[in-house]
Amino acid sequence: MLIAVHNDQLVLAENAKSELEYYCPGCRKGVILRQGTHKITHYAHKKRNECGFSEGETLEHLKGKKQIYQWAQKHHWNPQLEVYFPTIAQRPDILLKINGQTVAIEFQCSPLSLERLLARNEGYRQLKIPVWWILGSPYLHNLRNKKIVQFTQIVKKQFVLLFWDVKKAQLVINQKYRRCSYSRLKYDKKTILMKQIEMLKKKQYHFPSKEIKELSLTTFKHTGHALSECPLVCHDLIASWPAMAIPVIIWRIGVILELTKYPLFYFWKKKEWENLLMKVNESDWLIPGCLSPEMIRNNVIDQYTSELIDYKIILKKDNQFVLVHRPQWFNDSQLKLQLINDKRRS
């Protein structure tokens, strides 16, 4: 920690004197001053205990926290370090004041479960304090969808993850996590389609999971086709923000199969339509830690709804959605590639 108490005054670690005694602002137990040429000067509890202040802090966390404090000072946001809120037993790394609004900053460098994140955010909600979760270097690489969704926040109406680069002492706003199924790179639509067809074949015939086996059997039962022969509208060729534990294309195929249960010209009110799509692979929708669940989920649902309208599978009329056409399944995946080429030329 960077703040401790001496004579009822908060003292920044770099201003502390080694001969004086200091106490933790949370548990009021004694702390020691740690200094060194290769360490950020900070306080540590004399004995390990259950105090919320006693969580181990890495060098990156201590350094980044100090940098963020200095960055906020330059913006005239009146930052405060490690302010303790006894009513929720929490202390943000930094507390800001932006246009009269108190904002908490949490610089997260260690693993944090979704359950713990939700609990922390609930505490801040009780105090009506918005919080920015800024991630450290351990979160820079190999982030799976679950962690991306867990820390997704909104900046300028866009889904983002926030990072702090301690080497450059700057905030990094990252939007690079939009992707298509089985394709994280920015390929053209034809290449993405080819990769998705190839992966669907591999998933069905070579590495079938229980879920894929069930979907394959259901698909063959209702259509007589394999997964790779799914309608073109099932392929997510426009990158979207992660929202599910499974590739979006699997959910999209599930939606098309669900629609086979309804007769043509069946209609749904807007909320009924959204609920229908949400219940497909319902357990695979990921839970955000910083946003309401529907914000990310509805982004995926709205995008697919728009494509179903473009492909004339459904029609939107008077805030209702009407099923007007059955999508075409393919006997030859090459026909899909040809259709993509035709659409690109038209």
DRENDO-1510 file (C-alpha; in Angstrom, 1 decimal, always signed):
<recs>
REC; n; res; u; v; w
REC; 1; MET; +0.0; +0.0; +0.0 .
REC; 2; LEU; +1.1; +3.6; -0.6 .
REC; 3; ILE; -0.9; +5.2; +2.2 .
REC; 4; ALA; -0.7; +4.7; +6.0 .
REC; 5; VAL; -1.7; +6.5; +9.1 .
REC; 6; HIS; +0.6; +8.4; +11.6 .
REC; 7; ASN; -0.9; +10.6; +14.4 .
REC; 8; ASP; -4.3; +10.3; +12.6 .
REC; 9; GLN; -2.8; +11.7; +9.4 .
REC; 10; LEU; -2.5; +9.9; +6.1 .
REC; 11; VAL; +1.1; +9.8; +5.0 .
REC; 12; LEU; +2.3; +8.8; +1.5 .
REC; 13; ALA; +5.0; +6.1; +1.6 .
REC; 14; GLU; +7.6; +8.2; -0.2 .
REC; 15; ASN; +7.2; +10.9; +2.5 .
REC; 16; ALA; +7.3; +8.5; +5.5 .
REC; 17; LYS; +10.2; +8.4; +7.9 .
REC; 18; SER; +11.6; +5.0; +8.9 .
REC; 19; GLU; +11.9; +5.9; +12.6 .
REC; 20; LEU; +8.1; +6.6; +13.0 .
REC; 21; GLU; +5.3; +4.2; +13.5 .
REC; 22; TYR; +2.5; +3.8; +10.9 .
REC; 23; TYR; -0.8; +2.0; +10.9 .
REC; 24; CYS; -3.1; +0.5; +8.2 .
REC; 25; PRO; -6.1; +2.8; +7.5 .
REC; 26; GLY; -8.3; -0.3; +7.3 .
REC; 27; CYS; -7.5; -2.6; +10.2 .
REC; 28; ARG; -5.5; -0.1; +12.2 .
REC; 29; LYS; -2.7; -2.6; +12.8 .
REC; 30; GLY; +1.0; -1.7; +12.4 .
REC; 31; VAL; +2.7; -1.6; +9.1 .
REC; 32; ILE; +6.4; -1.4; +8.1 .
REC; 33; LEU; +8.0; +0.9; +5.6 .
REC; 34; ARG; +9.7; -0.8; +2.7 .
REC; 35; GLN; +12.3; +1.1; +0.7 .
REC; 36; GLY; +14.9; +0.1; -1.8 .
REC; 37; THR; +16.7; +1.2; -5.0 .
REC; 38; HIS; +14.8; -1.3; -7.1 .
REC; 39; LYS; +11.4; -1.1; -5.4 .
REC; 40; ILE; +8.6; +1.4; -5.1 .
REC; 41; THR; +8.6; +2.7; -1.5 .
REC; 42; HIS; +5.5; +1.2; +0.1 .
REC; 43; TYR; +4.0; -0.1; +3.3 .
REC; 44; ALA; +3.3; -3.7; +4.2 .
REC; 45; HIS; +1.5; -5.3; +7.1 .
REC; 46; LYS; +3.9; -6.7; +9.8 .
REC; 47; LYS; +1.9; -9.9; +9.9 .
REC; 48; ARG; -0.3; -11.5; +7.3 .
REC; 49; ASN; -4.0; -11.0; +8.1 .
REC; 50; GLU; -7.4; -10.8; +6.6 .
REC; 51; CYS; -7.3; -7.0; +6.1 .
REC; 52; GLY; -8.4; -5.9; +2.6 .
REC; 53; PHE; -5.3; -3.7; +2.5 .
REC; 54; SER; -3.0; -6.7; +3.0 .
REC; 55; GLU; -3.5; -8.2; -0.5 .
REC; 56; GLY; +0.0; -8.7; -2.0 .
REC; 57; GLU; +0.9; -6.0; -4.5 .
REC; 58; THR; +3.4; -6.6; -7.3 .
REC; 59; LEU; +6.0; -4.0; -8.3 .
REC; 60; GLU; +3.9; -3.3; -11.4 .
REC; 61; HIS; +0.8; -2.6; -9.3 .
REC; 62; LEU; +2.6; -0.2; -7.0 .
REC; 63; LYS; +4.4; +1.5; -9.8 .
REC; 64; GLY; +1.3; +1.7; -12.0 .
REC; 65; LYS; -0.8; +3.0; -9.1 .
REC; 66; LYS; +1.6; +5.9; -8.5 .
REC; 67; GLN; +1.8; +6.7; -12.3 .
REC; 68; ILE; -2.0; +6.7; -12.5 .
REC; 69; TYR; -2.1; +9.1; -9.5 .
REC; 70; GLN; +0.3; +11.4; -11.2 .
REC; 71; TRP; -1.6; +11.1; -14.5 .
REC; 72; ALA; -4.8; +12.1; -12.8 .
REC; 73; GLN; -3.1; +15.1; -11.2 .
REC; 74; LYS; -2.2; +16.4; -14.6 .
REC; 75; HIS; -5.8; +16.2; -15.6 .
REC; 76; HIS; -6.8; +18.1; -12.4 .
REC; 77; TRP; -9.0; +15.3; -11.2 .
REC; 78; ASN; -7.9; +15.7; -7.5 .
REC; 79; PRO; -6.8; +12.1; -7.1 .
REC; 80; GLN; -6.7; +10.4; -3.6 .
REC; 81; LEU; -4.8; +7.2; -3.0 .
REC; 82; GLU; -6.3; +4.2; -1.2 .
REC; 83; VAL; -9.4; +5.9; +0.3 .
REC; 84; TYR; -11.1; +3.4; +2.6 .
REC; 85; PHE; -14.9; +3.0; +2.6 .
REC; 86; PRO; -15.8; +1.3; +5.9 .
REC; 87; THR; -19.5; +0.8; +5.0 .
REC; 88; ILE; -18.5; -1.6; +2.1 .
REC; 89; ALA; -15.0; -2.6; +3.5 .
REC; 90; GLN; -13.4; -1.6; +0.2 .
REC; 91; ARG; -10.7; +0.8; -0.9 .
REC; 92; PRO; -10.1; +1.7; -4.6 .
REC; 93; ASP; -6.6; +2.2; -5.6 .
REC; 94; ILE; -7.4; +5.8; -6.6 .
REC; 95; LEU; -10.4; +8.1; -6.1 .
REC; 96; LEU; -11.0; +10.9; -8.6 .
REC; 97; LYS; -13.3; +13.9; -8.9 .
REC; 98; ILE; -14.3; +14.5; -12.5 .
REC; 99; ASN; -16.8; +17.3; -13.1 .
REC; 100; GLY; -18.1; +16.9; -9.6 .
REC; 101; GLN; -18.5; +13.1; -10.0 .
REC; 102; THR; -16.5; +10.8; -7.7 .
REC; 103; VAL; -14.9; +8.0; -9.7 .
REC; 104; ALA; -13.0; +5.0; -8.4 .
REC; 105; ILE; -10.0; +3.4; -10.2 .
REC; 106; GLU; -9.0; -0.2; -9.7 .
REC; 107; PHE; -5.6; -1.1; -11.2 .
REC; 108; GLN; -5.9; -4.9; -11.6 .
REC; 109; CYS; -2.6; -6.8; -12.0 .
REC; 110; SER; -3.5; -10.1; -10.3 .
REC; 111; PRO; -6.2; -12.8; -11.1 .
REC; 112; LEU; -9.7; -11.8; -10.1 .
REC; 113; SER; -12.7; -14.0; -10.3 .
REC; 114; LEU; -16.0; -12.8; -11.8 .
REC; 115; GLU; -17.7; -13.4; -8.5 .
REC; 116; ARG; -15.2; -11.2; -6.7 .
REC; 117; LEU; -15.5; -8.5; -9.4 .
REC; 118; LEU; -19.3; -8.4; -9.2 .
REC; 119; ALA; -19.1; -8.1; -5.4 .
REC; 120; ARG; -16.6; -5.2; -5.6 .
REC; 121; ASN; -18.7; -3.4; -8.2 .
REC; 122; GLU; -21.8; -3.9; -6.1 .
REC; 123; GLY; -20.1; -2.2; -3.3 .
REC; 124; TYR; -19.3; +0.8; -5.4 .
REC; 125; ARG; -22.9; +0.8; -6.7 .
REC; 126; GLN; -24.2; +1.1; -3.2 .
REC; 127; LEU; -22.1; +4.3; -2.8 .
REC; 128; LYS; -23.2; +5.4; -6.3 .
REC; 129; ILE; -19.6; +5.6; -7.4 .
REC; 130; PRO; -18.7; +4.5; -11.0 .
REC; 131; VAL; -15.5; +2.5; -11.3 .
REC; 132; TRP; -12.9; +2.2; -14.0 .
REC; 133; TRP; -11.1; -1.2; -14.1 .
REC; 134; ILE; -7.7; -0.7; -15.6 .
REC; 135; LEU; -5.7; -3.9; -16.3 .
REC; 136; GLY; -2.0; -4.6; -16.0 .
REC; 137; SER; +0.4; -6.6; -18.2 .
REC; 138; PRO; -0.8; -10.1; -17.0 .
REC; 139; TYR; -4.0; -9.4; -18.9 .
REC; 140; LEU; -2.4; -8.4; -22.2 .
REC; 141; HIS; -1.9; -11.8; -23.7 .
REC; 142; ASN; -4.2; -14.8; -24.5 .
REC; 143; LEU; -7.3; -13.4; -23.1 .
REC; 144; ARG; -10.2; -15.7; -23.5 .
REC; 145; ASN; -13.8; -14.5; -24.2 .
REC; 146; LYS; -14.8; -15.0; -20.5 .
REC; 147; LYS; -12.1; -12.6; -19.3 .
REC; 148; ILE; -12.7; -10.1; -22.1 .
REC; 149; VAL; -16.4; -10.0; -21.3 .
REC; 150; GLN; -15.7; -9.8; -17.5 .
REC; 151; PHE; -13.7; -6.6; -17.8 .
REC; 152; THR; -15.5; -5.0; -20.8 .
REC; 153; GLN; -16.4; -1.3; -20.3 .
REC; 154; ILE; -17.8; +1.4; -22.5 .
REC; 155; VAL; -15.8; +4.5; -23.7 .
REC; 156; LYS; -17.4; +6.8; -26.2 .
REC; 157; LYS; -20.2; +4.3; -26.8 .
REC; 158; GLN; -17.7; +1.6; -27.7 .
REC; 159; PHE; -16.9; -1.7; -25.9 .
REC; 160; VAL; -13.3; -1.5; -24.7 .
REC; 161; LEU; -10.7; -2.9; -22.3 .
REC; 162; LEU; -8.6; -0.4; -20.3 .
REC; 163; PHE; -4.9; -1.1; -19.7 .
REC; 164; TRP; -2.1; +0.8; -18.1 .
REC; 165; ASP; +1.3; +0.6; -19.6 .
REC; 166; VAL; +3.9; +1.1; -16.8 .
REC; 167; LYS; +6.8; +1.4; -19.3 .
REC; 168; LYS; +5.2; +4.4; -21.0 .
REC; 169; ALA; +3.2; +5.6; -18.0 .
REC; 170; GLN; +0.0; +5.9; -20.1 .
REC; 171; LEU; -3.5; +4.6; -20.4 .
REC; 172; VAL; -4.3; +2.3; -23.3 .
REC; 173; ILE; -7.8; +1.9; -24.6 .
REC; 174; ASN; -8.1; -1.3; -26.5 .
REC; 175; GLN; -10.9; -2.2; -29.0 .
REC; 176; LYS; -9.0; -5.0; -30.8 .
REC; 177; TYR; -11.1; -7.9; -29.4 .
REC; 178; ARG; -13.8; -7.9; -32.1 .
REC; 179; ARG; -13.6; -11.1; -34.1 .
REC; 180; CYS; -15.4; -13.6; -36.3 .
REC; 181; SER; -15.9; -17.3; -35.4 .
REC; 182; TYR; -12.6; -19.2; -35.8 .
REC; 183; SER; -10.9; -16.1; -37.0 .
REC; 184; ARG; -9.2; -13.5; -34.9 .
REC; 185; LEU; -7.3; -12.0; -37.8 .
REC; 186; LYS; -8.6; -9.4; -40.2 .
REC; 187; TYR; -9.2; -11.6; -43.2 .
REC; 188; ASP; -11.5; -10.7; -46.1 .
REC; 189; LYS; -15.0; -12.3; -46.0 .
REC; 190; LYS; -14.2; -15.1; -48.4 .
REC; 191; THR; -11.2; -16.2; -46.4 .
REC; 192; ILE; -13.2; -16.1; -43.1 .
REC; 193; LEU; -16.0; -18.1; -44.8 .
REC; 194; MET; -13.4; -20.7; -45.9 .
REC; 195; LYS; -11.9; -21.0; -42.4 .
REC; 196; GLN; -15.4; -21.4; -40.8 .
REC; 197; ILE; -16.4; -24.1; -43.3 .
REC; 198; GLU; -13.1; -25.9; -42.6 .
REC; 199; MET; -13.5; -25.6; -38.8 .
REC; 200; LEU; -17.1; -26.8; -38.8 .
REC; 201; LYS; -16.0; -29.9; -40.7 .
REC; 202; LYS; -13.2; -30.5; -38.2 .
REC; 203; LYS; -15.4; -29.9; -35.2 .
REC; 204; GLN; -18.1; -32.3; -36.5 .
REC; 205; TYR; -16.0; -35.1; -37.9 .
REC; 206; HIS; -12.6; -35.0; -36.1 .
REC; 207; PHE; -12.9; -33.3; -32.7 .
REC; 208; PRO; -16.6; -33.4; -31.8 .
REC; 209; SER; -17.5; -32.2; -28.3 .
REC; 210; LYS; -20.8; -33.3; -26.7 .
REC; 211; GLU; -22.4; -30.0; -27.7 .
REC; 212; ILE; -21.3; -30.3; -31.3 .
REC; 213; LYS; -22.5; -33.9; -31.5 .
REC; 214; GLU; -25.9; -32.9; -30.3 .
REC; 215; LEU; -26.1; -29.9; -32.7 .
REC; 216; SER; -24.9; -32.2; -35.6 .
REC; 217; LEU; -27.6; -34.7; -34.9 .
REC; 218; THR; -30.3; -32.1; -34.5 .
REC; 219; THR; -29.2; -30.4; -37.8 .
REC; 220; PHE; -29.2; -33.7; -39.7 .
REC; 221; LYS; -32.6; -34.6; -38.2 .
REC; 222; HIS; -34.3; -31.4; -39.3 .
REC; 223; THR; -32.4; -30.6; -42.5 .
REC; 224; GLY; -30.5; -33.7; -43.7 .
REC; 225; HIS; -27.3; -31.6; -43.8 .
REC; 226; ALA; -24.0; -31.3; -42.0 .
REC; 227; LEU; -23.0; -28.2; -40.0 .
REC; 228; SER; -20.6; -27.0; -42.7 .
REC; 229; GLU; -23.5; -26.9; -45.2 .
REC; 230; CYS; -25.4; -24.4; -43.1 .
REC; 231; PRO; -27.0; -21.3; -44.7 .
REC; 232; LEU; -24.8; -18.4; -45.6 .
REC; 233; VAL; -26.6; -16.2; -43.1 .
REC; 234; CYS; -25.2; -18.5; -40.3 .
REC; 235; HIS; -21.7; -17.3; -40.9 .
REC; 236; ASP; -20.6; -14.3; -38.9 .
REC; 237; LEU; -18.4; -12.5; -41.4 .
REC; 238; ILE; -18.6; -9.2; -39.6 .
REC; 239; ALA; -16.5; -9.0; -36.4 .
REC; 240; SER; -18.4; -8.7; -33.2 .
REC; 241; TRP; -17.4; -8.2; -29.6 .
REC; 242; PRO; -17.2; -11.5; -27.6 .
REC; 243; ALA; -20.4; -12.4; -25.8 .
REC; 244; MET; -20.5; -16.2; -25.7 .
REC; 245; ALA; -18.4; -19.1; -24.5 .
REC; 246; ILE; -18.9; -20.8; -27.9 .
REC; 247; PRO; -18.2; -19.4; -31.4 .
REC; 248; VAL; -21.1; -17.2; -32.5 .
REC; 249; ILE; -21.6; -19.4; -35.7 .
REC; 250; ILE; -22.7; -22.3; -33.5 .
REC; 251; TRP; -25.4; -20.1; -31.9 .
REC; 252; ARG; -26.4; -18.8; -35.3 .
REC; 253; ILE; -27.0; -22.3; -36.6 .
REC; 254; GLY; -29.0; -23.0; -33.4 .
REC; 255; VAL; -31.2; -20.0; -34.1 .
REC; 256; ILE; -31.9; -21.1; -37.7 .
REC; 257; LEU; -32.8; -24.6; -36.4 .
REC; 258; GLU; -35.1; -23.0; -33.8 .
REC; 259; LEU; -36.9; -21.1; -36.5 .
REC; 260; THR; -37.8; -24.4; -38.3 .
REC; 261; LYS; -40.2; -25.0; -35.4 .
REC; 262; TYR; -42.4; -22.1; -36.5 .
REC; 263; PRO; -44.6; -21.8; -39.6 .
REC; 264; LEU; -44.0; -19.2; -42.2 .
REC; 265; PHE; -45.6; -15.8; -41.4 .
REC; 266; TYR; -45.4; -16.5; -37.7 .
REC; 267; PHE; -44.6; -13.2; -35.9 .
REC; 268; TRP; -43.0; -12.1; -32.6 .
REC; 269; LYS; -43.1; -8.9; -30.8 .
REC; 270; LYS; -39.7; -7.3; -30.3 .
REC; 271; LYS; -39.2; -8.6; -26.7 .
REC; 272; GLU; -40.5; -12.0; -27.7 .
REC; 273; TRP; -38.0; -12.2; -30.6 .
REC; 274; GLU; -35.1; -11.1; -28.3 .
REC; 275; ASN; -36.1; -13.8; -25.7 .
REC; 276; LEU; -36.3; -16.4; -28.5 .
REC; 277; LEU; -32.7; -15.7; -29.6 .
REC; 278; MET; -31.4; -15.3; -26.1 .
REC; 279; LYS; -32.7; -18.8; -25.1 .
REC; 280; VAL; -30.7; -20.5; -27.8 .
REC; 281; ASN; -27.5; -21.8; -26.1 .
REC; 282; GLU; -28.7; -19.9; -23.1 .
REC; 283; SER; -26.0; -21.3; -20.8 .
REC; 284; ASP; -23.3; -20.1; -23.1 .
REC; 285; TRP; -24.0; -16.4; -22.8 .
REC; 286; LEU; -21.1; -14.9; -20.7 .
REC; 287; ILE; -21.8; -12.7; -17.7 .
REC; 288; PRO; -20.2; -9.2; -17.8 .
REC; 289; GLY; -18.6; -8.0; -14.6 .
REC; 290; CYS; -18.8; -4.2; -15.3 .
REC; 291; LEU; -21.9; -3.9; -17.5 .
REC; 292; SER; -25.5; -5.1; -17.4 .
REC; 293; PRO; -25.8; -8.6; -19.0 .
REC; 294; GLU; -28.1; -7.4; -21.9 .
REC; 295; MET; -25.7; -4.7; -23.2 .
REC; 296; ILE; -23.2; -7.1; -24.8 .
REC; 297; ARG; -25.7; -9.8; -25.5 .
REC; 298; ASN; -28.1; -7.5; -27.3 .
REC; 299; ASN; -25.3; -6.2; -29.5 .
REC; 300; VAL; -24.9; -9.8; -30.9 .
REC; 301; ILE; -28.6; -10.3; -31.1 .
REC; 302; ASP; -29.2; -7.0; -32.9 .
REC; 303; GLN; -26.5; -7.7; -35.4 .
REC; 304; TYR; -27.8; -11.1; -36.3 .
REC; 305; THR; -31.4; -9.8; -36.5 .
REC; 306; SER; -30.2; -7.2; -39.0 .
REC; 307; GLU; -28.6; -9.8; -41.2 .
REC; 308; LEU; -31.7; -12.0; -41.1 .
REC; 309; ILE; -33.6; -9.1; -42.3 .
REC; 310; ASP; -31.0; -8.4; -45.1 .
REC; 311; TYR; -31.2; -12.0; -46.2 .
REC; 312; LYS; -35.1; -11.7; -46.2 .
REC; 313; ILE; -35.5; -14.5; -43.7 .
REC; 314; ILE; -37.5; -12.3; -41.4 .
REC; 315; LEU; -39.3; -9.0; -42.0 .
REC; 316; LYS; -39.7; -6.2; -39.5 .
REC; 317; LYS; -43.1; -4.5; -39.5 .
REC; 318; ASP; -44.7; -2.3; -36.9 .
REC; 319; ASN; -42.1; -3.3; -34.2 .
REC; 320; GLN; -42.8; -7.0; -34.9 .
REC; 321; PHE; -40.6; -9.6; -36.7 .
REC; 322; VAL; -42.3; -11.9; -39.2 .
REC; 323; LEU; -40.8; -15.2; -40.5 .
REC; 324; VAL; -41.1; -14.9; -44.3 .
REC; 325; HIS; -38.5; -17.3; -45.8 .
REC; 326; ARG; -36.6; -20.5; -45.1 .
REC; 327; PRO; -32.9; -20.1; -45.6 .
REC; 328; GLN; -31.1; -22.3; -48.1 .
REC; 329; TRP; -28.8; -25.1; -46.9 .
REC; 330; PHE; -26.0; -26.2; -49.3 .
REC; 331; ASN; -24.9; -29.6; -50.7 .
REC; 332; ASP; -21.6; -28.1; -51.8 .
REC; 333; SER; -19.7; -25.5; -49.8 .
REC; 334; GLN; -18.2; -24.2; -53.0 .
REC; 335; LEU; -21.6; -22.7; -53.7 .
REC; 336; LYS; -21.3; -20.6; -50.6 .
REC; 337; LEU; -18.0; -19.2; -51.8 .
REC; 338; GLN; -19.5; -18.4; -55.2 .
REC; 339; LEU; -22.4; -16.5; -53.5 .
REC; 340; ILE; -19.9; -14.5; -51.5 .
REC; 341; ASN; -18.1; -13.6; -54.7 .
REC; 342; ASP; -21.4; -12.6; -56.3 .
REC; 343; LYS; -22.3; -10.4; -53.3 .
REC; 344; ARG; -18.9; -8.7; -53.5 .
REC; 345; ARG; -19.3; -7.9; -57.1 .
REC; 346; SER; -22.9; -6.7; -56.8 .
</recs>
